[in-house]
Amino acid sequence: DIVPPSPESGLRVLMATPYLRHLAAIMVLGTVSATIIDVLFKTSAAGAFDDAALLRFFSWYYAGTAVVALALQLGTSRLVLERLGLGWATASPSLVLSGGSLLAMAAPGMPVVTAVRGVEAVVHASWYRAAYEVLFVPLSPQDRRATKSLIDVGGDRLGDALGGLVITLVMLMTPQAIRNELERLVDTKDRAILGPIR
């Protein structure tokens, strides 16, 4: 009989193994970044659409990213892993967010934020996920059982919490006048761009 490892033993293995700590850091930092872009994306969308249009927009967005991610995972994940390796595949969401952040600074607004969030979601669900699973292969089955769910779930939730904290701190540290002006500019630009689409 296999006895499931206790969270305490998983945490002990995680803290004692540098490789696992690095995997946990990848999960947490990636989730922090994704949380921040997700909040920007949803805030931009909420300012650009009325309630009914917002629901349609999110329906199409999430269906579209899921279909593209599935196609990418089935059609290219193996090729990406073989040709580019685990490092590039694991880094793909971070690379998208880095490049997308530079693009968003040059051309701020909902279309760019939506594109960045969509591409990040697609490569995260396909190339990153395929590479991430392979990163656990070198572990013993016992260590894998003890730590994988802890890193997957705990790291993801911790990343969400830290991402929310970063957003809260930025909002608290930004003077109200600047926040109001940024919200007005984003809202005006997005409505002008997306008005004909609605």
N, C-alpha and C positions, 0 to 999 in steps of 0.2 A: 504494500500500500504506500502510495506517495502522500506524504503529509505536506500541505501547502505551507510555504515559508511564512513566518510571521513578519509584519511590517518592520518590527524591530530588527530581525535578522537581515532583512533586505537593506535597511538603512545602515547597518553595521558593515555589510559587504560593500555598499556604495561608498561609504566614507573611507574604507580601507583600500580601495582600488582606484588609482589615478585615472585609468582608462574610463571607468564608469563615471567618475566625476566629470571628465571631459564630455562624455555623452550627455550627462545631465545638464551641463552648461550649454551645450549646443541646443538642447530642447528648450531650456528656460529663455535664453537670449533670443532664439528664433521666435518664440511665442510672444515675447515682449514686443519685438518689432512688428509682428503680424497684428497684435492687438492695437498698436498705435495706428497703423495704416487702416485697420478695420474701422476704428472710431472716426478717423478722418473721412473715410469712404461713406459710412452711414450718415454722418453729420451733413456732408455735402449733398447726398441724395435726399435727405429729409428737407433740406432747404430748397431743393430744386423741383420737387414734385408735390402735388397735393396727395391726400391719403390714398385715393383709388389708383392714381398713376404710380405712386410709390410702391404699392403692393404689386402691380403689374411689373414694374421695373425690377424689383427684387426677385419675383418669380422667374423672369427671363434670365436675370443675371445668375442666380444659383443653378438653374437648370443648365444654362450654357456652360458655366465653369465645370459642372460635374461631367457633362458629356465630353468636353474637350479634355479634361483630366483623365477620364477613362480611355479615350482614344490615344492620348499621349503615353499613358502607362502601358497599354497593350502594344502600341506600335513602336515606341522609341526607348522605353526604359532600359531594356537589355542593351541596346546599341549605345546609349549614353553611358551606362556602367562599364561596358567593354572598352569604348573608345576614350572616354574622358576620365573614368575612374570614380571611385567612391568619394574622393575629396570634392571634385567639381559637382557631382550630383548632390551631395549633401549641402554644398554651399549655394546651390542654385536659387533657393528662395531669398537668401541674403543678398546675392548678387542682383537679383531683380529689384529688391527693395532699395539697394544702394543706388543703382542706376535710375530707378524710378523717382527716388527722392531728388536727385539732381535735375531730372526732367521736370518734376513738379515745382521746383524753385524757379526754373526758367519759364514755365508755362503753367501757373497755378490754376486750379479749377477742377470741377467735378469730372470732366472727361479723362483727364490725366490720372487723377486719383483712382477712378474706376478701372482704368486700364492696368495700372500698377497693381491694384488689389486683385484683379482678375488673374493676371499672369502669375502673381505670387501664389495665389490659391491653387492654380493649375499645376505649377511646378512642384509645389509642396505636396500635393496629393499624388503626384506621379513620380518624378525623378527623386525627390528628397525621400519620400516614403520607401521607395525601392532600395535606395542606398542605406537608409537608416536601419532597416531590418537586417541587412547584411552585416552591419557594424556589430551586431550581437552574436554573430556566428562564432567568433573566437572564444567566447565565454564557455565555461563548463555549464552543462544543463542546470545544475543546482544554482549557480550564480545567476544565470539567465532568468530562471523562475523567480528567484528572490528579488531581483532588481528591475526587470523590464517594465512591469506594470507600475512600479514605484516611479521610475523615470518618465514613462509615457504619461501617466495620469497626474502624478504629483508635480512633475516638471511643467506640464502644460498648464495646470491650475496656478502654480506659482508664477509662471510667465504672464498669465492673464492678470493676476493680482498686481504684479510689478508694473506691467504695462498701464493698468488703470491708475496706479500710483504716480507714474511718470506724467501721465496726462493731467491728473489732478494738480500736481506740483507746478507744471507749466502754466496751467490756468490760474493758479493762486499767485504765481510770481509775475504774471503779465498784467500790466496796468489795465484797468477796466476800459479806458478810452481806446487803447490799442485793440483789445478784444472786440469791442463794439465795431470798430472800423474794419477789422479783418472779417468779421461776420457779415458786415454790410457789403464789402467788396466781393466776397465769395458768393453771397446770395445774389447780388446784382449780376455778376458775370455768368453764373450758372443759369439764372433765369433767362438771360439774353441768349445764351447758347442753346439751352434746352427747350425754350419756349415753343419753337416750331415743331419739336419732336412730340410734344404732348398733344 
